[in-house]
């Protein structure tokens, strides 16, 4: 019989992985189903193939290392990519086992939140701006974080409002955050 920790990991209702230096060492069946890969397709692979782009993988890595410094904890909601190429919103939570080196050994949970947040038809920059808007950041904060001008952020916000048929910024943020209107 399996020990309780293994049983809990294997039957958790959310996707779980154990990683070392952003390489998957073990995942549960829920994780494999969410990303639409066979369960044995993950072990020993970098997490990079689950991101919309290599640049996004690198950007999230830098942000994650900053946020995990000290506490060893990380959380966000981001766009991920399934085996089919479909992009979807995913809630990600992480806990480093070594706070001094956050990615050395970590446990991560992944929850598909795409039913409340469509991800299709957005450019990479629109996805980045949408994510940061949903986090409650201002245009100036988003601009600083992405290294673009606040005016460019406003252009992306305007495009997002059109794509989401939002009448105002509050309605857009509610839709991005998955809050039913």
C-alpha positions as CSV (number, residue, x, y, z in Angstrom):
1,X,0.0,0.0,0.0
2,X,1.1,3.6,-0.8
3,X,2.2,5.8,2.1
4,X,-0.3,8.7,2.9
5,X,1.9,11.4,1.4
6,X,2.2,9.6,-2.0
7,X,-1.5,8.8,-1.9
8,X,-2.4,12.5,-1.3
9,X,0.0,13.7,-4.0
10,X,-1.3,11.3,-6.6
11,X,-5.0,12.0,-5.9
12,X,-4.9,15.7,-5.2
13,X,-7.7,17.6,-7.0
14,X,-5.2,20.1,-8.5
15,X,-2.0,19.6,-10.5
16,X,1.0,19.1,-8.4
17,X,4.7,18.9,-9.3
18,X,8.0,18.6,-7.5
19,X,10.8,20.4,-9.4
20,X,14.5,21.0,-9.1
21,X,15.9,24.1,-10.8
22,X,12.7,24.4,-12.8
23,X,12.9,20.9,-14.1
24,X,10.0,18.6,-13.4
25,X,11.0,15.6,-11.3
26,X,7.6,14.3,-10.4
27,X,4.0,15.2,-11.2
28,X,0.6,13.9,-10.3
29,X,-2.1,12.7,-12.8
30,X,-4.2,15.9,-12.4
31,X,-1.2,17.9,-13.7
32,X,-0.9,15.6,-16.7
33,X,-4.6,15.8,-17.5
34,X,-4.6,19.6,-17.2
35,X,-1.8,20.0,-19.7
36,X,-3.1,17.1,-21.9
37,X,0.1,15.1,-21.9
38,X,0.7,11.5,-21.0
39,X,1.8,11.3,-17.4
40,X,5.3,10.0,-18.3
41,X,6.0,13.0,-20.6
42,X,7.1,15.3,-17.9
43,X,9.9,13.8,-15.8
44,X,13.2,15.4,-16.4
45,X,11.8,18.2,-18.7
46,X,12.1,21.9,-18.1
47,X,8.9,23.7,-17.3
48,X,9.6,26.0,-20.3
49,X,7.6,23.9,-22.7
50,X,4.4,24.7,-20.8
51,X,4.8,28.4,-21.3
52,X,3.5,30.5,-24.2
53,X,7.1,31.4,-25.1
54,X,10.7,31.1,-23.9
55,X,10.7,34.8,-23.1
56,X,7.6,34.4,-20.8
57,X,9.4,31.5,-19.1
58,X,12.4,33.6,-18.5
59,X,10.4,36.6,-17.3
60,X,8.3,34.6,-14.9
61,X,11.5,33.0,-13.6
62,X,13.1,36.3,-12.8
63,X,9.9,37.5,-11.1
64,X,9.5,34.3,-9.2
65,X,13.1,34.3,-7.9
66,X,12.5,37.9,-6.7
67,X,9.2,37.1,-5.0
68,X,10.5,33.8,-3.4
69,X,13.6,35.4,-2.0
70,X,13.3,35.2,1.8
71,X,9.8,33.6,2.2
72,X,10.3,30.8,-0.3
73,X,6.7,31.3,-1.4
74,X,5.2,32.3,-4.8
75,X,1.8,32.7,-6.3
76,X,0.3,34.2,-9.4
77,X,-2.2,33.6,-12.2
78,X,-0.7,33.2,-15.6
79,X,-1.2,31.9,-19.1
80,X,0.1,28.4,-19.8
81,X,0.1,26.1,-22.8
82,X,-1.4,22.7,-23.2
83,X,-0.1,20.0,-25.5
84,X,-2.6,21.0,-28.2
85,X,-1.1,24.5,-28.2
86,X,-4.2,25.9,-26.5
87,X,-3.4,28.8,-24.1
88,X,-5.2,28.8,-20.8
89,X,-5.3,30.7,-17.5
90,X,-3.7,28.9,-14.6
91,X,-3.4,29.7,-10.9
92,X,0.1,28.7,-9.7
93,X,1.3,28.4,-6.1
94,X,4.8,27.4,-5.1
95,X,6.8,26.6,-2.0
96,X,10.6,26.3,-2.1
97,X,12.2,23.7,0.1
98,X,15.3,25.9,0.3
99,X,14.5,29.6,0.8
100,X,18.0,30.7,0.0
101,X,17.9,29.0,-3.5
102,X,14.2,29.2,-4.3
103,X,14.2,27.0,-7.5
104,X,16.7,24.4,-6.2
105,X,13.8,22.2,-4.9
106,X,10.2,23.3,-4.9
107,X,6.6,22.0,-4.8
108,X,4.1,23.7,-7.1
109,X,0.3,23.5,-7.5
110,X,-1.5,24.3,-10.7
111,X,-5.3,25.0,-11.1
112,X,-7.0,25.5,-14.4
113,X,-9.1,28.7,-14.1
114,X,-9.7,29.1,-17.8
115,X,-13.5,28.7,-17.5
116,X,-13.7,32.2,-15.9
117,X,-10.9,33.7,-18.0
118,X,-10.6,33.4,-21.7
119,X,-7.0,33.4,-23.0
120,X,-7.5,33.1,-26.8
121,X,-6.9,35.9,-29.2
122,X,-4.5,37.8,-27.0
123,X,-1.0,38.8,-27.9
124,X,1.9,38.1,-25.6
125,X,2.0,41.7,-24.4
126,X,-1.8,41.8,-24.0
127,X,-1.6,38.7,-21.8
128,X,1.2,40.3,-19.7
129,X,-0.8,43.5,-19.3
130,X,-4.0,41.5,-18.5
131,X,-2.2,39.5,-15.9
132,X,-0.9,42.7,-14.2
133,X,-4.3,44.5,-14.4
134,X,-5.9,41.5,-12.7
135,X,-3.3,41.8,-10.0
136,X,-4.5,45.4,-9.4
137,X,-1.4,47.2,-10.7
138,X,-1.7,50.7,-12.1
139,X,-0.7,51.6,-15.7
140,X,2.5,53.2,-14.3
141,X,3.4,50.1,-12.3
142,X,2.7,47.9,-15.3
143,X,4.8,50.1,-17.5
144,X,7.7,49.9,-15.1
145,X,7.4,46.1,-14.7
146,X,7.3,45.6,-18.5
147,X,9.8,48.3,-19.5
148,X,7.3,50.1,-21.7
149,X,5.6,53.5,-21.5
150,X,2.3,54.1,-19.6
151,X,0.8,55.3,-22.8
152,X,1.6,51.9,-24.4
153,X,-0.1,50.2,-21.4
154,X,-3.2,52.3,-22.1
155,X,-3.2,51.2,-25.7
156,X,-3.1,47.5,-24.6
157,X,-5.8,48.2,-22.0
158,X,-8.0,49.7,-24.7
159,X,-7.5,46.7,-27.0
160,X,-8.3,44.4,-24.1
161,X,-11.5,46.3,-23.4
162,X,-12.6,45.9,-27.0
163,X,-11.7,42.1,-27.0
164,X,-13.6,41.5,-23.7
165,X,-16.5,43.8,-24.7
166,X,-15.9,45.7,-21.4
167,X,-17.5,49.1,-21.1
168,X,-14.9,50.4,-18.6
169,X,-11.7,49.5,-16.8
170,X,-13.6,48.2,-13.8
171,X,-15.6,45.8,-15.9
172,X,-12.4,44.7,-17.7
173,X,-10.6,43.9,-14.4
174,X,-13.6,42.0,-13.1
175,X,-13.6,39.9,-16.2
176,X,-9.8,39.3,-16.1
177,X,-10.1,38.4,-12.4
178,X,-12.9,35.9,-13.2
179,X,-15.5,37.8,-11.2
180,X,-19.0,37.2,-12.6
181,X,-20.8,40.4,-13.6
